Amino acid sequence: TYTQDLLVPEMARQLAAGDRAVLIFDYRGFGSSAGDSEAVRPWDQVEDLRAAVSYLLGRDEVDTDRLSVLGLSLGGSHAVTVAAIDPRVAAAVAISPAGDAARLMRGTRDDAEWNEWLARIDADRIARAQGRPGETVDAWEIIRPDPASREFLDQLYSEYPHLACQLLLETAAA
């Protein structure tokens, strides 16, 4: 997930109990990591995961022949990508990955909404190219959750309000 405090600590404890070296981390700009948290740039996050792989490979307790990556949601997509491009990674586990984010965004919008959405993204790209600030939106305006997921997220954010985030619209383009 985008922060190590959300969902993954229990998974990490269970994996570590199985005699595995486990590392959880925050992507740049999220949780305890420095950086811009208003935009999610998938290729930057892939590089963050590759940096985590490099860190682990420098640890004596890590079996470098069995190094694996695991991710949830967009992190699942990153895990698959890193395993595909980085020969140091032996395996990937992806839980509910976003295989095609454009298709995911498109699937929650009718034709008119989709065309308006693309126009907003284009207008935002032009504004940023002209030196104006980009538009900020609720994260769930970019990827619209289904009603059950939205209920889960609303409950989660009521318990952990610091996890709710606004993102630059450039996230949708990225």
Disulfide bonds with the S-S distance in Angstrom:
none
